C-alpha cells in the first residue's frame, strides 16, 4: 500500500487539518472490509450509505448518529447450536464508523432485502451559505485621469 506525505499541503491550507488527519487515518486503517458497503451521491446535498448485512435482522443492528459520525453495529444472537457442512455466510459481530462532513445529518435508515440503507442530508445553515459582498469605492465622477504627455 502506498503512503502519501501531505505536509506540503498543510502549509498552504487553512482550516483543513481535520481533513488531512482523516486521510492519514484512512491510510493506516486495517484491511477489515466486513460488512461491504457503498456510498453514493443521490442529489446535490443527499447521500446514501448501503451496507450488505445478510443474515442479520433489524433488531440485531443499531445505528447511532453522533456529531460528525455514524456508527453501525451488529451483534448476531446465536440462537441454536447447528452443525454446518460449509459455513460461508459471515454473521460475525461488527462495528463500522463513517465520518461525516460538517452539517451532514442522518435523515433515516431502512432495512430491506439484506441491505441497510442510511439516508444522509447536508443542511448548511443560512448564515454559513455564500453571500455576495458589495465593494465600496470612490464614485466614478470624482476620479480624474491625468493626460499622458509624450516625452
N, C-alpha and C positions, 0 to 999 in steps of 0.2 A: 504494500500500500504506500502511496506517495504521501509525503508530508509537505506542507507549504509554509513558508515563512511570511507572515502578514505584518511584520514590524515596519516595513517601508510604508504601508498604508496607514499605520497608526499616526504617523507624524503629519499626514496631510488630511486627516479627517477629524471632525469634532463631534463628539457625542455618539460615536458608533462603537465604543469599546465593548458594549454588551454583545453586539452582532459578531465581532471578531472572536470574543470568548466562546460564543455558541458554536462557531465554525471550528474552533480548536477542539472543543469538547466532542463535536461530532466526529472529528478525525480520530480521537482517542477512544471512541465508544467501541464496545465489544461487538462481535460479529453475530450476536443473538438476533435472529430475524423472525422470531415467533412472537405473536402471530403475524402473518404477512398483511400488509396494508397498502392502500392507495390514498394519495392526497390529490384532490382535483379542484380546479377553479370552476365554479358553477356560473358565476357572474362577476361583475366588476368588484364587488365587495362581498362576495359569497363564496364559501369554500366547503368542501365535504371530505371528511376522513372516513374511509371504509376499511374495516378490519374483518378478515376472514376468520371466524371463530366457530367453525363447525363442531358440533358435539356439545356445545355449551347451551344452556337455557338462559333466558333473560334474568332469572333470579340468581344465577351464578356469576353475573357480571356486574361490576359497579363502575360508573363514570363519575368522576369528580372534577369540577371546574374550579381552578384556583386562579389567582392573579397571574396572568401570562402563561398558563399551563393547563393542559387537560390530561388527566391521569385515568387510564383504563386498566382495571384489574379483573382477573378472572380466577376463580377457585372452583375446580371441579370436585363435587362431592362424590366420593367413592361409595356408591350405594350397595353394591353387591360384589362379592368375590367371583370373578369369572376366569375361565380358562381360555386363553386366546391361542389359536394356532398361529396367527400372524396379527400383530398389533401395529398398524400403520397410521391410524388416526391419532394424532397427538392431542391429548386433553390435559396437558400439564398446566399448573398454575402459571400465571404470567402477570407482569406489570409493565405497561408501556406508557411512557410520558411523551407528550407532544408540547413543545414550547410554542407559545403564540406571540405574535407581534402585538404592539400596543394597540388598544382599542378593538381587538378581536374578541368577541364574546361567543360562548356556546349558546346556540339557539334551541336545538333539540337533538334528541338521539332516538333512533328506531332500530329494532332488531327484526330482520326478516330473511328467510332462506339462508341462514348461516352467516349473514353479513350484519355487522353492527355499523350503522351509518350515523355519523355525528355531523350535524349541520352547524357551520360557523358563519358569523356575520361581523364585518368590520364596520363599526359605527363611530365615526370621528365626531367629536363634539363641535358644535358650531364655532366656538371660539378658536378651535385648532385648524379650521379649514383655511385654505389660502384666500387672501383678500387683496384687492388692488389698493395700492398706496398712491395718493396724489403727490405729485412732485411740485414743490413750491419754487418759484424763481422770480426774477425781475420781469415785469411786464414788457412786452416787446416794444412799446412806444418809447421807453427810456433808454434803450440801447442805441448807441451811436457807433457808426463804423468809421474808422479812420481811412483817409484816402491813401492809396498806395502811390508813392512818387517814384518815378524811375531814377535810378542813380546816375 
